[in-house]
Amino acid sequence: MRHLTLLTALALTAGLSAQAAAPTLTPGVLKIAMEGTYPPFTFKDAQGQLTGFDVDIARAVAAKLGLRPEFVLTEWSGILAGLQANKYDVIVNQVGITPERQKSIGFSQPYAYSRPQIIVRKSGNFSPKTLADLKGKRVGVGLGSNFEKQLRDAGGINVVTYPGAPEYLADLAAGRLDAAYNDRLLVGYLITKDRLPIRGAGVIGQPEPVGIAFKKTNAALGNAINRALLQIKADGTYAKISRKWFGEDVSKP
């Protein structure tokens, strides 16, 4: 019995060592890129501390890998290029898993699902239900985002791009835009937590998966991240984080 216990301990130690040995730019550190201006996913609280759903997920994954998380804040428009330029190991910032991105970027298994939503002013009468209802309208969206691509593909929409959500939501609230377009989970959070004078309108399309992005050539890191994601789901960590931010499990479509 003691022999079996020793073997089990050795196996567990080997497993942990294998995870901690995941190849990263700096040994013992996982450099994680995110915007830091995208509530409730990545943002700074009233005390200036980085927080959010993606921040909690990133920290939990790094802990399972035996690595110290180091956050690198950057605008969305350059975040994917920064990964390719070896500025960080991963991106944890609601990066949608699309066939186009998968050609050049590695992705973990999906760790969340959501759907895009049209956002309008709370006081207005404009209630678009589809992207077709936005034709001829000024619509704010994040530069280089999957949401921007969807608006442009729809055609006929006056797409106005911004570096991040705070800027275009401020313009929407001030009446400089007719609508904005972003994640359904973001809309719900801003309405209930920040009390912005906005409301959700049409929810568009099917649930979309998001994953942790890493360099396509670093398959070993990707495999280790997938194991870590399975572990935080199995031990209840993921469910706790998801309920904290959304009151629901967002790991399923």
Disulfide bonds with the S-S distance in Angstrom:
none
